[in-house]
Amino acid sequence: MTQLTDLPNIGKELAKKLVEVGIENAEALKSTGSERAFILISAIDSSACINMLYALEGAVQGIRWHQLSLERKQELKIFFNMLKKKN
């Protein structure tokens, strides 16, 4: 099992939030996916922002979030905006 903080973009605070929502290691995050993980975190953290979503996606892909493709960032931005409209 790989520690969450061994993934790119995942610091102690984000790792703590992931554990709070039941995602306890890197494998669990990868199988959950960035969007679902973000939804779970949003339920307990009203300050969850688009950069957190990018960070989660980068962690799933194993890259720094700055390296996400423009296409994937756009997909995540659409997802984020739809999520915010519902709340």
PDB file as gemmi writes it, atoms N, CA and C in Angstrom:
CRYST1    1.000    1.000    1.000  90.00  90.00  90.00 P 1                      
ATOM      1  N   MET A   1       0.838  -1.197   0.000  1.00  0.00           N  
ATOM      2  CA  MET A   1       0.000   0.000   0.000  1.00  0.00           C  
ATOM      3  C   MET A   1       0.879   1.256   0.000  1.00  0.00           C  
ATOM      4  N   THR A   2       0.545   2.158  -0.855  1.00  0.00           N  
ATOM      5  CA  THR A   2       1.306   3.399  -0.978  1.00  0.00           C  
ATOM      6  C   THR A   2       0.639   4.496  -0.141  1.00  0.00           C  
ATOM      7  N   GLN A   3       1.433   5.226   0.610  1.00  0.00           N  
ATOM      8  CA  GLN A   3       0.922   6.339   1.404  1.00  0.00           C  
ATOM      9  C   GLN A   3       0.364   7.426   0.488  1.00  0.00           C  
ATOM     10  N   LEU A   4      -0.694   8.086   0.929  1.00  0.00           N  
ATOM     11  CA  LEU A   4      -1.265   9.191   0.150  1.00  0.00           C  
ATOM     12  C   LEU A   4      -0.235  10.288  -0.086  1.00  0.00           C  
ATOM     13  N   THR A   5       0.570  10.597   0.937  1.00  0.00           N  
ATOM     14  CA  THR A   5       1.531  11.690   0.800  1.00  0.00           C  
ATOM     15  C   THR A   5       2.708  11.345  -0.117  1.00  0.00           C  
ATOM     16  N   ASP A   6       2.798  10.091  -0.550  1.00  0.00           N  
ATOM     17  CA  ASP A   6       3.813   9.720  -1.540  1.00  0.00           C  
ATOM     18  C   ASP A   6       3.392  10.132  -2.947  1.00  0.00           C  
ATOM     19  N   LEU A   7       2.118  10.459  -3.118  1.00  0.00           N  
ATOM     20  CA  LEU A   7       1.615  10.879  -4.428  1.00  0.00           C  
ATOM     21  C   LEU A   7       1.931  12.353  -4.658  1.00  0.00           C  
ATOM     22  N   PRO A   8       2.120  12.739  -5.931  1.00  0.00           N  
ATOM     23  CA  PRO A   8       2.302  14.166  -6.205  1.00  0.00           C  
ATOM     24  C   PRO A   8       1.058  14.942  -5.790  1.00  0.00           C  
ATOM     25  N   ASN A   9       1.236  16.157  -5.328  1.00  0.00           N  
ATOM     26  CA  ASN A   9       0.150  17.090  -4.974  1.00  0.00           C  
ATOM     27  C   ASN A   9      -0.541  16.805  -3.646  1.00  0.00           C  
ATOM     28  N   ILE A  10      -0.236  15.708  -2.988  1.00  0.00           N  
ATOM     29  CA  ILE A  10      -0.954  15.348  -1.758  1.00  0.00           C  
ATOM     30  C   ILE A  10      -0.067  15.644  -0.549  1.00  0.00           C  
ATOM     31  N   GLY A  11      -0.404  16.727   0.141  1.00  0.00           N  
ATOM     32  CA  GLY A  11       0.291  17.079   1.373  1.00  0.00           C  
ATOM     33  C   GLY A  11      -0.446  16.518   2.568  1.00  0.00           C  
ATOM     34  N   LYS A  12       0.028  16.858   3.739  1.00  0.00           N  
ATOM     35  CA  LYS A  12      -0.560  16.313   4.975  1.00  0.00           C  
ATOM     36  C   LYS A  12      -2.021  16.687   5.137  1.00  0.00           C  
ATOM     37  N   GLU A  13      -2.373  17.930   4.837  1.00  0.00           N  
ATOM     38  CA  GLU A  13      -3.765  18.377   5.036  1.00  0.00           C  
ATOM     39  C   GLU A  13      -4.732  17.664   4.099  1.00  0.00           C  
ATOM     40  N   LEU A  14      -4.378  17.579   2.820  1.00  0.00           N  
ATOM     41  CA  LEU A  14      -5.262  16.901   1.875  1.00  0.00           C  
ATOM     42  C   LEU A  14      -5.329  15.410   2.197  1.00  0.00           C  
ATOM     43  N   ALA A  15      -4.218  14.824   2.581  1.00  0.00           N  
ATOM     44  CA  ALA A  15      -4.221  13.408   2.970  1.00  0.00           C  
ATOM     45  C   ALA A  15      -5.157  13.182   4.152  1.00  0.00           C  
ATOM     46  N   LYS A  16      -5.133  14.114   5.118  1.00  0.00           N  
ATOM     47  CA  LYS A  16      -6.006  13.988   6.288  1.00  0.00           C  
ATOM     48  C   LYS A  16      -7.480  14.022   5.858  1.00  0.00           C  
ATOM     49  N   LYS A  17      -7.813  14.899   4.938  1.00  0.00           N  
ATOM     50  CA  LYS A  17      -9.201  14.986   4.450  1.00  0.00           C  
ATOM     51  C   LYS A  17      -9.593  13.716   3.706  1.00  0.00           C  
ATOM     52  N   LEU A  18      -8.692  13.179   2.914  1.00  0.00           N  
ATOM     53  CA  LEU A  18      -8.987  11.933   2.194  1.00  0.00           C  
ATOM     54  C   LEU A  18      -9.260  10.792   3.182  1.00  0.00           C  
ATOM     55  N   VAL A  19      -8.440  10.683   4.209  1.00  0.00           N  
ATOM     56  CA  VAL A  19      -8.645   9.641   5.220  1.00  0.00           C  
ATOM     57  C   VAL A  19      -9.992   9.834   5.917  1.00  0.00           C  
ATOM     58  N   GLU A  20     -10.353  11.091   6.180  1.00  0.00           N  
ATOM     59  CA  GLU A  20     -11.644  11.380   6.823  1.00  0.00           C  
ATOM     60  C   GLU A  20     -12.824  10.855   6.019  1.00  0.00           C  
ATOM     61  N   VAL A  21     -12.701  10.861   4.685  1.00  0.00           N  
ATOM     62  CA  VAL A  21     -13.807  10.389   3.844  1.00  0.00           C  
ATOM     63  C   VAL A  21     -13.637   8.925   3.434  1.00  0.00           C  
ATOM     64  N   GLY A  22     -12.665   8.241   4.067  1.00  0.00           N  
ATOM     65  CA  GLY A  22     -12.529   6.797   3.854  1.00  0.00           C  
ATOM     66  C   GLY A  22     -11.540   6.387   2.776  1.00  0.00           C  
ATOM     67  N   ILE A  23     -10.776   7.332   2.250  1.00  0.00           N  
ATOM     68  CA  ILE A  23      -9.765   7.010   1.231  1.00  0.00           C  
ATOM     69  C   ILE A  23      -8.417   7.021   1.949  1.00  0.00           C  
ATOM     70  N   GLU A  24      -7.901   5.830   2.247  1.00  0.00           N  
ATOM     71  CA  GLU A  24      -6.780   5.723   3.171  1.00  0.00           C  
ATOM     72  C   GLU A  24      -5.420   5.494   2.536  1.00  0.00           C  
ATOM     73  N   ASN A  25      -5.370   5.239   1.223  1.00  0.00           N  
ATOM     74  CA  ASN A  25      -4.076   5.029   0.582  1.00  0.00           C  
ATOM     75  C   ASN A  25      -4.172   5.386  -0.902  1.00  0.00           C  
ATOM     76  N   ALA A  26      -3.029   5.358  -1.562  1.00  0.00           N  
ATOM     77  CA  ALA A  26      -2.966   5.765  -2.972  1.00  0.00           C  
ATOM     78  C   ALA A  26      -3.841   4.889  -3.863  1.00  0.00           C  
ATOM     79  N   GLU A  27      -3.833   3.598  -3.588  1.00  0.00           N  
ATOM     80  CA  GLU A  27      -4.630   2.674  -4.404  1.00  0.00           C  
ATOM     81  C   GLU A  27      -6.124   2.990  -4.288  1.00  0.00           C  
ATOM     82  N   ALA A  28      -6.560   3.312  -3.079  1.00  0.00           N  
ATOM     83  CA  ALA A  28      -7.971   3.661  -2.868  1.00  0.00           C  
ATOM     84  C   ALA A  28      -8.327   4.945  -3.612  1.00  0.00           C  
ATOM     85  N   LEU A  29      -7.422   5.920  -3.612  1.00  0.00           N  
ATOM     86  CA  LEU A  29      -7.681   7.164  -4.339  1.00  0.00           C  
ATOM     87  C   LEU A  29      -7.777   6.889  -5.831  1.00  0.00           C  
ATOM     88  N   LYS A  30      -6.875   6.089  -6.348  1.00  0.00           N  
ATOM     89  CA  LYS A  30      -6.893   5.792  -7.783  1.00  0.00           C  
ATOM     90  C   LYS A  30      -8.163   5.052  -8.185  1.00  0.00           C  
ATOM     91  N   SER A  31      -8.631   4.136  -7.339  1.00  0.00           N  
ATOM     92  CA  SER A  31      -9.855   3.406  -7.690  1.00  0.00           C  
ATOM     93  C   SER A  31     -11.104   4.261  -7.495  1.00  0.00           C  
ATOM     94  N   THR A  32     -11.043   5.215  -6.571  1.00  0.00           N  
ATOM     95  CA  THR A  32     -12.179   6.115  -6.344  1.00  0.00           C  
ATOM     96  C   THR A  32     -12.281   7.149  -7.463  1.00  0.00           C  
ATOM     97  N   GLY A  33     -11.131   7.649  -7.892  1.00  0.00           N  
ATOM     98  CA  GLY A  33     -11.100   8.683  -8.923  1.00  0.00           C  
ATOM     99  C   GLY A  33     -11.180  10.078  -8.328  1.00  0.00           C  
ATOM    100  N   SER A  34     -10.672  11.036  -9.058  1.00  0.00           N  
ATOM    101  CA  SER A  34     -10.573  12.403  -8.541  1.00  0.00           C  
ATOM    102  C   SER A  34     -11.939  13.052  -8.327  1.00  0.00           C  
ATOM    103  N   GLU A  35     -12.877  12.843  -9.262  1.00  0.00           N  
ATOM    104  CA  GLU A  35     -14.180  13.499  -9.133  1.00  0.00           C  
ATOM    105  C   GLU A  35     -14.943  12.994  -7.912  1.00  0.00           C  
ATOM    106  N   ARG A  36     -14.986  11.689  -7.734  1.00  0.00           N  
ATOM    107  CA  ARG A  36     -15.709  11.112  -6.589  1.00  0.00           C  
ATOM    108  C   ARG A  36     -15.039  11.516  -5.279  1.00  0.00           C  
ATOM    109  N   ALA A  37     -13.715  11.479  -5.256  1.00  0.00           N  
ATOM    110  CA  ALA A  37     -12.984  11.897  -4.049  1.00  0.00           C  
ATOM    111  C   ALA A  37     -13.295  13.360  -3.732  1.00  0.00           C  
ATOM    112  N   PHE A  38     -13.360  14.187  -4.759  1.00  0.00           N  
ATOM    113  CA  PHE A  38     -13.655  15.607  -4.553  1.00  0.00           C  
ATOM    114  C   PHE A  38     -15.068  15.806  -4.007  1.00  0.00           C  
ATOM    115  N   ILE A  39     -16.025  15.054  -4.518  1.00  0.00           N  
ATOM    116  CA  ILE A  39     -17.399  15.134  -4.008  1.00  0.00           C  
ATOM    117  C   ILE A  39     -17.428  14.778  -2.520  1.00  0.00           C  
ATOM    118  N   LEU A  40     -16.733  13.725  -2.159  1.00  0.00           N  
ATOM    119  CA  LEU A  40     -16.696  13.293  -0.758  1.00  0.00           C  
ATOM    120  C   LEU A  40     -16.059  14.360   0.130  1.00  0.00           C  
ATOM    121  N   ILE A  41     -14.951  14.936  -0.328  1.00  0.00           N  
ATOM    122  CA  ILE A  41     -14.287  15.974   0.464  1.00  0.00           C  
ATOM    123  C   ILE A  41     -15.158  17.225   0.551  1.00  0.00           C  
ATOM    124  N   SER A  42     -15.815  17.581  -0.544  1.00  0.00           N  
ATOM    125  CA  SER A  42     -16.685  18.766  -0.552  1.00  0.00           C  
ATOM    126  C   SER A  42     -17.784  18.676   0.499  1.00  0.00           C  
ATOM    127  N   ALA A  43     -18.214  17.451   0.789  1.00  0.00           N  
ATOM    128  CA  ALA A  43     -19.276  17.253   1.781  1.00  0.00           C  
ATOM    129  C   ALA A  43     -18.805  17.611   3.191  1.00  0.00           C  
ATOM    130  N   ILE A  44     -17.499  17.541   3.442  1.00  0.00           N  
ATOM    131  CA  ILE A  44     -16.982  17.853   4.777  1.00  0.00           C  
ATOM    132  C   ILE A  44     -16.151  19.135   4.817  1.00  0.00           C  
ATOM    133  N   ASP A  45     -15.840  19.691   3.649  1.00  0.00           N  
ATOM    134  CA  ASP A  45     -14.978  20.870   3.578  1.00  0.00           C  
ATOM    135  C   ASP A  45     -15.529  21.861   2.557  1.00  0.00           C  
ATOM    136  N   SER A  46     -16.196  22.897   3.056  1.00  0.00           N  
ATOM    137  CA  SER A  46     -16.814  23.879   2.152  1.00  0.00           C  
ATOM    138  C   SER A  46     -15.779  24.721   1.416  1.00  0.00           C  
ATOM    139  N   SER A  47     -14.517  24.649   1.826  1.00  0.00           N  
ATOM    140  CA  SER A  47     -13.485  25.435   1.147  1.00  0.00           C  
ATOM    141  C   SER A  47     -12.845  24.675  -0.017  1.00  0.00           C  
ATOM    142  N   ALA A  48     -13.319  23.458  -0.302  1.00  0.00           N  
ATOM    143  CA  ALA A  48     -12.759  22.673  -1.410  1.00  0.00           C  
ATOM    144  C   ALA A  48     -12.889  23.474  -2.712  1.00  0.00           C  
ATOM    145  N   CYS A  49     -11.758  23.612  -3.419  1.00  0.00           N  
ATOM    146  CA  CYS A  49     -11.724  24.469  -4.600  1.00  0.00           C  
ATOM    147  C   CYS A  49     -11.242  23.695  -5.834  1.00  0.00           C  
ATOM    148  N   ILE A  50     -11.275  24.376  -6.957  1.00  0.00           N  
ATOM    149  CA  ILE A  50     -10.864  23.773  -8.222  1.00  0.00           C  
ATOM    150  C   ILE A  50      -9.419  23.275  -8.157  1.00  0.00           C  
ATOM    151  N   ASN A  51      -8.551  23.998  -7.464  1.00  0.00           N  
ATOM    152  CA  ASN A  51      -7.158  23.558  -7.375  1.00  0.00           C  
ATOM    153  C   ASN A  51      -7.024  22.239  -6.631  1.00  0.00           C  
ATOM    154  N   MET A  52      -7.903  22.008  -5.648  1.00  0.00           N  
ATOM    155  CA  MET A  52      -7.899  20.726  -4.955  1.00  0.00           C  
ATOM    156  C   MET A  52      -8.304  19.613  -5.917  1.00  0.00           C  
ATOM    157  N   LEU A  53      -9.287  19.881  -6.743  1.00  0.00           N  
ATOM    158  CA  LEU A  53      -9.710  18.898  -7.743  1.00  0.00           C  
ATOM    159  C   LEU A  53      -8.565  18.596  -8.710  1.00  0.00           C  
ATOM    160  N   TYR A  54      -7.885  19.622  -9.181  1.00  0.00           N  
ATOM    161  CA  TYR A  54      -6.714  19.424 -10.050  1.00  0.00           C  
ATOM    162  C   TYR A  54      -5.646  18.600  -9.336  1.00  0.00           C  
ATOM    163  N   ALA A  55      -5.407  18.904  -8.061  1.00  0.00           N  
ATOM    164  CA  ALA A  55      -4.401  18.180  -7.283  1.00  0.00           C  
ATOM    165  C   ALA A  55      -4.756  16.696  -7.190  1.00  0.00           C  
ATOM    166  N   LEU A  56      -6.030  16.415  -6.934  1.00  0.00           N  
ATOM    167  CA  LEU A  56      -6.480  15.023  -6.847  1.00  0.00           C  
ATOM    168  C   LEU A  56      -6.300  14.301  -8.177  1.00  0.00           C  
ATOM    169  N   GLU A  57      -6.654  14.961  -9.270  1.00  0.00           N  
ATOM    170  CA  GLU A  57      -6.502  14.347 -10.591  1.00  0.00           C  
ATOM    171  C   GLU A  57      -5.029  14.094 -10.901  1.00  0.00           C  
ATOM    172  N   GLY A  58      -4.188  15.061 -10.592  1.00  0.00           N  
ATOM    173  CA  GLY A  58      -2.756  14.866 -10.807  1.00  0.00           C  
ATOM    174  C   GLY A  58      -2.236  13.691  -9.996  1.00  0.00           C  
ATOM    175  N   ALA A  59      -2.701  13.563  -8.758  1.00  0.00           N  
ATOM    176  CA  ALA A  59      -2.281  12.445  -7.906  1.00  0.00           C  
ATOM    177  C   ALA A  59      -2.713  11.114  -8.516  1.00  0.00           C  
ATOM    178  N   VAL A  60      -3.936  11.064  -9.025  1.00  0.00           N  
ATOM    179  CA  VAL A  60      -4.434   9.845  -9.669  1.00  0.00           C  
ATOM    180  C   VAL A  60      -3.562   9.485 -10.873  1.00  0.00           C  
ATOM    181  N   GLN A  61      -3.173  10.511 -11.649  1.00  0.00           N  
ATOM    182  CA  GLN A  61      -2.348  10.283 -12.841  1.00  0.00           C  
ATOM    183  C   GLN A  61      -0.858  10.135 -12.513  1.00  0.00           C  
ATOM    184  N   GLY A  62      -0.465  10.492 -11.294  1.00  0.00           N  
ATOM    185  CA  GLY A  62       0.938  10.395 -10.907  1.00  0.00           C  
ATOM    186  C   GLY A  62       1.801  11.547 -11.398  1.00  0.00           C  
ATOM    187  N   ILE A  63       1.159  12.722 -11.607  1.00  0.00           N  
ATOM    188  CA  ILE A  63       1.892  13.896 -12.102  1.00  0.00           C  
ATOM    189  C   ILE A  63       1.542  15.127 -11.266  1.00  0.00           C  
ATOM    190  N   ARG A  64       2.379  16.155 -11.338  1.00  0.00           N  
ATOM    191  CA  ARG A  64       2.041  17.437 -10.721  1.00  0.00           C  
ATOM    192  C   ARG A  64       0.818  17.986 -11.452  1.00  0.00           C  
ATOM    193  N   TRP A  65      -0.060  18.655 -10.722  1.00  0.00           N  
ATOM    194  CA  TRP A  65      -1.312  19.112 -11.350  1.00  0.00           C  
ATOM    195  C   TRP A  65      -1.061  20.111 -12.472  1.00  0.00           C  
ATOM    196  N   HIS A  66       0.063  20.818 -12.429  1.00  0.00           N  
ATOM    197  CA  HIS A  66       0.387  21.778 -13.497  1.00  0.00           C  
ATOM    198  C   HIS A  66       0.581  21.075 -14.840  1.00  0.00           C  
ATOM    199  N   GLN A  67       0.860  19.778 -14.804  1.00  0.00           N  
ATOM    200  CA  GLN A  67       1.114  19.018 -16.026  1.00  0.00           C  
ATOM    201  C   GLN A  67      -0.139  18.373 -16.613  1.00  0.00           C  
ATOM    202  N   LEU A  68      -1.275  18.567 -15.988  1.00  0.00           N  
ATOM    203  CA  LEU A  68      -2.521  18.022 -16.545  1.00  0.00           C  
ATOM    204  C   LEU A  68      -2.745  18.616 -17.932  1.00  0.00           C  
ATOM    205  N   SER A  69      -3.304  17.834 -18.820  1.00  0.00           N  
ATOM    206  CA  SER A  69      -3.585  18.340 -20.158  1.00  0.00           C  
ATOM    207  C   SER A  69      -4.657  19.432 -20.089  1.00  0.00           C  
ATOM    208  N   LEU A  70      -4.603  20.355 -21.020  1.00  0.00           N  
ATOM    209  CA  LEU A  70      -5.612  21.419 -21.068  1.00  0.00           C  
ATOM    210  C   LEU A  70      -7.012  20.826 -21.212  1.00  0.00           C  
ATOM    211  N   GLU A  71      -7.119  19.766 -21.989  1.00  0.00           N  
ATOM    212  CA  GLU A  71      -8.416  19.115 -22.190  1.00  0.00           C  
ATOM    213  C   GLU A  71      -8.950  18.561 -20.864  1.00  0.00           C  
ATOM    214  N   ARG A  72      -8.090  17.892 -20.096  1.00  0.00           N  
ATOM    215  CA  ARG A  72      -8.531  17.321 -18.817  1.00  0.00           C  
ATOM    216  C   ARG A  72      -8.868  18.425 -17.822  1.00  0.00           C  
ATOM    217  N   LYS A  73      -8.081  19.508 -17.809  1.00  0.00           N  
ATOM    218  CA  LYS A  73      -8.398  20.633 -16.925  1.00  0.00           C  
ATOM    219  C   LYS A  73      -9.765  21.211 -17.272  1.00  0.00           C  
ATOM    220  N   GLN A  74     -10.076  21.309 -18.561  1.00  0.00           N  
ATOM    221  CA  GLN A  74     -11.364  21.840 -18.988  1.00  0.00           C  
ATOM    222  C   GLN A  74     -12.497  20.926 -18.537  1.00  0.00           C  
ATOM    223  N   GLU A  75     -12.317  19.611 -18.678  1.00  0.00           N  
ATOM    224  CA  GLU A  75     -13.326  18.656 -18.214  1.00  0.00           C  
ATOM    225  C   GLU A  75     -13.562  18.809 -16.712  1.00  0.00           C  
ATOM    226  N   LEU A  76     -12.485  18.953 -15.963  1.00  0.00           N  
ATOM    227  CA  LEU A  76     -12.604  19.106 -14.512  1.00  0.00           C  
ATOM    228  C   LEU A  76     -13.266  20.428 -14.145  1.00  0.00           C  
ATOM    229  N   LYS A  77     -12.983  21.470 -14.906  1.00  0.00           N  
ATOM    230  CA  LYS A  77     -13.596  22.777 -14.646  1.00  0.00           C  
ATOM    231  C   LYS A  77     -15.110  22.699 -14.866  1.00  0.00           C  
ATOM    232  N   ILE A  78     -15.535  22.022 -15.911  1.00  0.00           N  
ATOM    233  CA  ILE A  78     -16.969  21.839 -16.188  1.00  0.00           C  
ATOM    234  C   ILE A  78     -17.616  21.051 -15.050  1.00  0.00           C  
ATOM    235  N   PHE A  79     -16.963  19.972 -14.638  1.00  0.00           N  
ATOM    236  CA  PHE A  79     -17.454  19.159 -13.513  1.00  0.00           C  
ATOM    237  C   PHE A  79     -17.577  20.010 -12.251  1.00  0.00           C  
ATOM    238  N   PHE A  80     -16.541  20.781 -11.945  1.00  0.00           N  
ATOM    239  CA  PHE A  80     -16.528  21.641 -10.749  1.00  0.00           C  
ATOM    240  C   PHE A  80     -17.673  22.637 -10.795  1.00  0.00           C  
ATOM    241  N   ASN A  81     -17.863  23.291 -11.927  1.00  0.00           N  
ATOM    242  CA  ASN A  81     -18.933  24.305 -12.050  1.00  0.00           C  
ATOM    243  C   ASN A  81     -20.313  23.675 -11.930  1.00  0.00           C  
ATOM    244  N   MET A  82     -20.503  22.485 -12.479  1.00  0.00           N  
ATOM    245  CA  MET A  82     -21.789  21.790 -12.340  1.00  0.00           C  
ATOM    246  C   MET A  82     -22.041  21.433 -10.881  1.00  0.00           C  
ATOM    247  N   LEU A  83     -21.013  20.995 -10.204  1.00  0.00           N  
ATOM    248  CA  LEU A  83     -21.121  20.639  -8.789  1.00  0.00           C  
ATOM    249  C   LEU A  83     -21.489  21.856  -7.949  1.00  0.00           C  
ATOM    250  N   LYS A  84     -20.874  22.982  -8.219  1.00  0.00           N  
ATOM    251  CA  LYS A  84     -21.138  24.206  -7.447  1.00  0.00           C  
ATOM    252  C   LYS A  84     -22.575  24.715  -7.696  1.00  0.00           C  
ATOM    253  N   LYS A  85     -23.090  24.534  -8.907  1.00  0.00           N  
ATOM    254  CA  LYS A  85     -24.461  24.952  -9.205  1.00  0.00           C  
ATOM    255  C   LYS A  85     -25.475  24.156  -8.407  1.00  0.00           C  
ATOM    256  N   LYS A  86     -25.171  22.879  -8.164  1.00  0.00           N  
ATOM    257  CA  LYS A  86     -26.087  22.023  -7.411  1.00  0.00           C  
ATOM    258  C   LYS A  86     -26.157  22.418  -5.948  1.00  0.00           C  
ATOM    259  N   ASN A  87     -25.090  22.996  -5.446  1.00  0.00           N  
ATOM    260  CA  ASN A  87     -25.036  23.342  -4.010  1.00  0.00           C  
ATOM    261  C   ASN A  87     -25.437  24.757  -3.727  1.00  0.00           C  
TER     262      ASN A  87                                                      
END                                                                             
